[in-house]
Amino acid sequence: MTESPEQDYDPGDVAVIGMSLRAPGARTKEQFWDNLVHGRESVSFLAKDDIHVDETLIHNPFYVRACGVLDTYDKFDPTVFGIGDRMATTMTPENRLFLESAWEALEDGCYDPDRVSGEVGVYGANNPQTAAVYSPPPDRVSAGPEAIEASLAWSPDTMTSNALYYLGLTGEAVTVAAVCAGFHYSVHLACQSLLLGQIDMAIAGGSMVRLPHLRGHLWEENRSLSKDGHCRPFDANGTGFALSSGVVTVLLKRVAQAVADRDHVYAVIKGSAINNNGVSAMAYGLAQPERLSACIAAALEVAGVTPDTLSMYEANGLGIPMTDELEVHAASMAFGKQTATTSIGSVKGNVGHGGVVSGGFGALKAALSLHHKKLPATINLTQVNGALDFPSTPFVPQIEAADWETEVGIRRAGITSIGGGGHNAHLVLEEAPTLAERAPEAEGRPRLATLSALDDEAVVRQRARLKDWLVANPDLRLDDICFSLNLGRRVMARRWAAVVRSRAELIAALSDDSATGLATETASALQVDLRSFRRNDNGIMQSGNDAQALSELAAAWVTGQQVDFGYLHQGEASHRVPLPTYPFQPRRFWRTDW
């Protein structure tokens, strides 16, 4: 990593430089954001034939056939990680999804784990009940290799260490148990380790797969689960939520270092805080306004910001009038006496309650809102609960999507997560720092763009996805694209490369519409004379920066040679930019016995 510059960034700030999500109705964070801004509800309403459990309940008039379905919950691509099919079957669905999501967060941040030199911490929360339902390994009297292998693959405790190992990294691995506040607790611990200097980057998140997966719930009056399957945060007619599944991970780094390394920053974590109600609650596990308020206030104090500068509050927002009232009361105590200054919303109307990952859905909503400068609507909110008395609070319910304007000059958001057992957590996020203007990209300079995958079919999918991405994002610079591809992706056996002078040429090469021979690939590459290249410990180096020299380097690379891409981009000021991640080829893995 680049040496950190002497700049006036707050030393307590942590940058979000990569993100990955799978949620009901969304396989990517881009689909998730599109669903939010268009006000889509992604909770599914199942046909009776889709439900293979609850036979004695399914005809009950109070059985609600609603849940947040994750369409890849039972699928996995083990080959990318060098995992055999037997191990893949042994791993719980949450372990598998977390591993793929951690890979995607690294790639979204444009980091190849094989070229990460520092310490990386992995922090994550999961649902121990999922492992129990997926069935634990048999009780063995021996502790031989087979028993250990099965236990490490299955155990909820080893989700983060599995990710660290199979990604090829070293650092810390901490699996968190904090019930529905698990995502926030993971991020909090990751930030602590980063700020203490124990690690250089962190992957933090949560993974939740409800089992059995296609399953509704039984509605009971004055309980948590919704009467009709819809969650209506802050609504007078709210009756609770539907249960859902998902996985969210974020890639974190200290802000000053992220700017020095020319990382793409989605948002900045200004502060975080956690606490527990303990004995102060009226009954064990119930929300306690004073303790939640203290948690929010502590996060604001750590962030060094005043409540009036937060113009978005992403609530826990369960859609239960009583708990919504408790949360708004607690947040109002922490924010103080100002009125009508902060947008309030809850993502649970869109995706239901994701358990340990529910806070991750809210945090990504906030980070993407900061990134896009838009406030999505809180859906299913048609009749505001009058008992919330919003006019006398700092909060205004976000009824419709809107551009995010702010009167204080900077956009900030607070995100609350509450877990059973008295867990409270709050994050304070801020929009990414404004970077100095860059000189325009030199036109006409030849550049090398590379892609690789385990097989030719995956390379074809990569090309198609990258082409669509470039068409959809016309502001991306060619130098940033090539820098991110060449240094931010793990190199695999089947390869494609193109030497291009413009975005249009790259799009043409990716489309296979170019008749000028811009691209070469493993399947059809010509042999080159390797004696013309210089070498160092990181591979061969190009003889020049002209198109001919880069074409020779491309031909050598696609035929299996290791290239020193750091030397290729030496002296450049290119930035890492988000690009499509690896096209996993998931297959179904499900254990029926040991």
N, C-alpha and C positions, 0 to 999 in steps of 0.2 A: 504494500500500500504506500501511497505517497506520503511524504512527511507532512504533518499537519502545519498549516501556515499560521502566522500570527495574525489573527483576525478577531473582530469583536463579537463573535458569536457567543451566546450564553453557554458556558461550559456544562450546564445541566441539561441542555437540549439534545434530544435524540431524534434522528431523521428516520422516517419510514421510506426506504429506498426500493422495496420490492413488496408485492402483495400477490396472494393467490387465494382463490375462493371457489368452493362448490357449494351451491345452495339449492333448495327447491326451485326449479325453473331456470337455473343458471349454472352452466358448467365453467364459466369464467367470470372474472370481476366485471368485464365489459358487458356481458349479458345481464349481470346483477344490476349494474347501474342503469342500463336501458329499461329494465323492469321497474326500477324505482322512479325514474323521471317520467315514465308513462303510466304510473299508478297501477301496475299490475299486481294482482294477488296470485301467489304461486302455491298456495295450499291446494292440495288435490282432494276431490270428492270421489271416493272409490265406489265402484260397483260391488255388489255383494259377492260376485264370483271372484273378485280380486283378493278377497280376504279369506285366508285359510286358517285363521285362528278365531277364537271367541265364538265358537259355534253356538254356545248356549246364550250368547248375548246379542248376536247380530240382528235378531228379529225383535229385540226389545225396542220399544218406541223411543227410548232415551239413548239408544246407541247411535253415536254420531260417526259417520263413515268419512272422516276428514283427517288428513295428516299431511305434513310436508315431506314429499317423496324425493329421495336422492337417487337418480336413475343409474348411478354407477356404484351404488353401495356395496355390491357383491363382485365388483370387477377390479382388475389390477393388471399392470404390465410389469411382471417381475424381471424380464430379460434386461431391461435398462439398468437395473441395479445388480445384476449378476446373481439373482435369487432363483433357486430351483423351484419347480412346481410344488414339490412336497412342502418346502418351507413357506411358500406363498399361501398354500391351503391352511397351514397351521396358524399363520398370522391372523389376528382379528381384523375385521373390516376397518376399524378405526386406526390401527397401526398402519395398514396399507394406504389408506387415504392420506394420512398425515405425511407419510414418506413421499408420496407423489406431490403433495401440496408444498412441502418443504423444497423439493427440487424446483417446482415452478416459481416459488418466491425467489430463489437464488437466480434462476434464469431471468425473471422479470427485472431483477436488479442488475443483470448482465454480469454475473459472476459464475465462472466455471470452477466447480469445487476442486478440480485437479490443479488449478493455478491459484488457489487461495492459500496464502502463506501464513496468515495469522491464526489466532485462536477463535473458534466460532462456538457460541453457546446455543443450545437448543432447549427450549422451554415449551411445554405443552400440557394441555389438560385433556382428559378423556373421561368416558363414563364407565366405571368398573362393572356396572351391571351388564353392559354389552358383552364383555369378555365372559361373564358368567353364563349368559344365555347362549353364546356361541359354543359353550361347553369347555370347561377347563381340561387340561391333560389329566390322564388317569393318575391315581395316587401310587407312585412308584417307591419302592424301598431302596432303589439304587439311585445314584446321582451320576450315571454314566453320560457320555456325550449325547446320546439320543434324547435322554430325559432333559438335559440342560438345553439342548437346541429347541425342543418343543416349548419349554417353559419361557425361554427368552423371546421366542416368536409370539407367543400368546399373551404374555403378561402385560397388563395395563402399565405397570411400572416402567417397562423397558421401551415404551413407545419412542421416547426422545433419544435414548441411547442407540436404538435400532436406526433411527434416522441419521444420527451422527456417524455411525459405522458405515451404513450402506451408501451414504453420500461421499464417504472418503475423507471426512473431516476430523479434526481434533478440537477439544475444548471442554465445555461443560454440557451436561445433559441432566435436566431436572424435569421430572413429570409431576405435575401439580394436581392436588385434589382440593378443589374449592367449590364443588358443586356447580351451580349455574354461573358463578363468577369466575370460573376457571380461566377463560381467555384473558380477562383483565389481570388476574393474578400472575399469569405467565408473562404478560407484557411488563408488568411492574417489576418482577424479578429480573427479567432480561435487561431492563433499563438500569437497575441497580448494579448489575455486573458490568455493564458497559461503562457506567460512570465511575466505578471503582477501578477501572482499568484491568479487570480480570480477563476480558475478552475483547476482540477487535470488531466482531460482528455478532449479531444474534438473530436466530430464527425463533419466533414466538407465535403460539397459536393454540388452537383447540380442534378436536375432532370428535364428532358425535354421530353415531349410527344407532338409531333406535331399532331394536329387535324384539319380536318379529317386526319387519319393516312396513309391510302393507297392512296397516291396522288402524282402526279408529279408536274411539274412547267412549266411555259411559258418562253421560252428563248427570251430575248430581247438584242439586240446588245449593247455592252458597259455597261451592267449591271452585277450583281453579280452571277447569276445562270448559270450553265454550259449549253453549247449548246448541248452536247451529254450525259450528266449525269455523266461524269467522271471528277474528280478533278485532276488537273495536277500541283501540287505545283512547282514553279520555272521553269516551262516549257515554251518555246517560244509559244507553241500552247494552253496554258491554256485559258479557257473561263469562269472560275468560279467553282462553287461547287454545289452539290446536298444537299438538306436538310435532316437531320436525327434526331433521338431521342436516348435517353439513360439516364442512371443514374450512377453516380460515387460518392462514399463516401470514406473517409479515416479516420482512427482512429489515433489521435495524442497525444503525451505526451512529456514532456521535456526529452531530451536525458539522462541526468544523472539519472533521476528517472526511465526511461525505462530500463537502464542497471541494476540498482539496483533491479528492479522488475523481471529481467531475461526475458524481453519481446523479441520477435522476431522483429528485425528492418529491414524493407525493404530499407529505405533510410532516409536521414536526410535533413530537411529543414534548410538551413543555413541562408537564408534571404528572405524577400519579400518586395515588394513595390507596391503602387498604385498611380495613379494620373489621372487627367482629362485635356483634351486639353483646355477646356473653350473657351475663345474668341480668342485664338492664332491660331486656325485652319482657313484655307482659307474659308471653309464653314462648318457650324455646322454639326458635326457627321463624317467628313472626318478624316482619319488618319493624324497625324501631326508628322513628323519625329523627330523634336527637343524635343517634349514632351515625345514621346515614348523612345527616347534615354535617357532622364533624368530619366525616370522610371526604365529602365534597370540598369543605373549607380547607382541609389539609392539602388536597391536591392543588387548589388554587394558590395556597401559600407556597408550596414547593415550586409551582410554576412561576411565581413572582408576578402574578397578574391580578387585577381586580375583577370582580364579577361583572361589572358593567361593560367589560371588553369582550365578553362571550356573547355572541349573537346567535348561537345554535346550542340547544341542549337536547341531546339524544337520550331519551328516558329509557328506563327499564320497561315501563309501559305495558303492563300485562293485560290491559283491557278489562280489569276487574275494578269497578268503581271504588271500593274501599282501599285497595292497594295503590291505585292511581292517586287517590286523595292523599294517602300517607306520603307518597314520593314527592308530589308537588309541594306539600307542606314542608318536607325536609329540605328540598332544593331551594324553596323560598327563604327558609331560615339562613341557608348558606349564602345565598345571593344578596340578601339585604332588602332594602326598602324600594329600590327602583321598580318601576312598573312598565310593562309592555315594551321591553327592550330585547327580548330573547325569543327566537323561534323554538318551539318545543314540538317534538315528534317522537315516533316509535316505529321501528322497522317490523315489529311483530305482526302488524296488520298485513304486511306483504308476505312474510315467510313463516309465520308461526313462531313458536318458542323452541329454539335449538339447543336447549340445555346448556352444556358447558361451552358451546360455541355461540350462544345467543349474543353475548357481548361482542364477539367478533363480527357478527352481522352489523351491529350498531356502529362499531368502530370503523369498519370499512365504508359504511354509508357516510359517516362523518368525514373520513379521509377523502373519499371521492367527491363529496360535496365541496370541500375545501379546494380540491384539485380543479374541479370544473366550475367553481364559483356559482353553484346552483343549490337551491333548497328543495328537495323532493317533498311532495305532499304526504301527510299521514293519511293513509287510505282507511275506508270504513268509518270515518269520523263524520257523522251526519248531524248529530245532536249533542253538542258539547255538554258534558256533565256540569250542571250549574253549581253543584257542591264544590267544584274545584275553584270557583271564584277567580278565574283567570284575570279579570280586570284589576284585581288588587295584588297581583303577583308580578314578578318580572317576566312572565311567560305569555306568549301568544301562540295558540295552536296553529300549525302549518297546514291549513285547509287545502291550499292549492300549491302546485310547484311554482317556484319563482326564482329569478336571478337573485344571487346573494349580494345585497348591498349592505354596507356597514357605515355607521357614522363615526366610528373611532379610528378608522384608517387601517385596520387589520382584521382579518377574519379569524375567529377562534371558536372552538366547540368544546363542550363538555359532554362526556359519555359516561353514564352510570350503569353499573351492573350489580344485581343483587342475587345472592345465592342462598338456598336453604341452609339452615344451621347458623344463620346470623351473619353471613359473609356480605360485606359491602366493598365496592371498589369504584374508583372514578379516575378517568383519564382526561387530561386537558390537551387538546390538539390545536395547532396553529398552522396557517397556510405556509407553504414553502417559502424560504427566503428569496428575495428578488436578486437575480444574478446580474453581474455586469454585462453590458451589451458586448456581443462578439462581432468580430470582423466578418463580413460576408464570406461564404465559402468560395474558394478559388474555383472558377469555372473551367471545365475542360481537362482537369487533372485526372489521369487514370487512377482507378482505385480497385482494390481486390475485395470481393464479397464472397463469403464461404458459408456453406451449410453442410451438415453431416448427420447421419442417422445409422441405425443398425442394419437397415435394408433399403433397397432402392425404392420400394413402395412408400416408405416413410419419408424419404427425400422428396419424392413427388408431392406428398401432402405438405411438407414444409414449404416447398416452392409456392404452392397455391395459396397457402395461408399468408406467407410473407407478401406476395403480390397483392392480395386483397387488403392487407394492412397498409401497405404503402399507398394504394389508391385512396383508402379511407383517411389517411393522415398525410396530406400533401405538404405540411410544413416541416416534416422530418428532413434533416440534411443528409446528404449522401455520406459525408465523412463520419457523422455520428452513427449512421446505420452500419457502415463497414467496420468501424471500431467496435461496436457492440456485438456484431456477429463474430468477428475474428477472435475477440478476447473474452467474450461472455458466454460461450457455449462449449460444453464438453465435446472433444473431438472423437468421432466414432468411425467405424470401418468404411461405410459407404459415403462418398463425398461428392460435392458439387461446388464449383467455383466459377466466378465470372469476373472479367476485367472490364469495367465500365467507366464512363466519363460523366454520367448524369443519372438522375433518378429514372428518367424515361428509358434509358438503356437498360438499367437494372430491371425495371418492370418488364421490358421486352424479353430480356434473357430469362427471367423467371417464368414468363408465359410461353417460352419456346417459340416466340414469334420472330426472333432475331435471325437474320440470314447472314450476319457478319462474323459468325464464329466467336462470339463473346464468351461463351460458357464452355466448360469442360467438366466431365464427371468420371467417376471411377470406372464405370462400365465401358467407356469408350476413349479413355485418355491415351495419348501417345507417350511413349517413353522419352525421357529427357536425359541429357548428359549431366549427371550429378557432380561431375568434377568442376563444373563452372560455378558452383555455389561455395561460399564460405560457410563454416560451421562454428557453433559454440555449444555450450552445454544444453541450450534450449532448442537446438535444431538448426536447420539451414537458414541462410539469410539471402535476401534478394541481392542481385548484383547492381541494381539501379531502381529508379522509380518510374521509368518509362513503361509503356504498355507492353513492350516485348519482354522486359525483365519480369514484370508481374505475371505475364502469361506463362513464362517458364516456371515461375514459382508456383502458380496455380496447378500446372501439369504435374509438378513433383509432389505437391500436397495431395492431390486426388489419387495418386498412385501409392500413397501410404507414407510419404516422408513427413517427419516432424518439422514444423516450421516455427521459427521464433517470431511470432506475431508481435511481441513486445518491441522487437527491433524494427519491424515494419512500421509501427505507429510511433516510433520514438520521436520526441520533439513536437508532436501534434498536440493541439488543444481540444481534441474531439471529446464529446460527452457521451456517457452511457444513456441510452434511451430504451424505453420498453418496446419489445418486439414480440411476436408470437413465440410461445414456449414450445417445448418438444411435443410432437404429436403421439402421445402414448397410444399403444394398441392394446387396450384392456381386454382381458378374457375373464370369464367367470371362474371364481375359486370359492368353493364352499365345502366345508368339512361336514361329513355325516357321521364319521366315527374316527377313532384313533387307531 
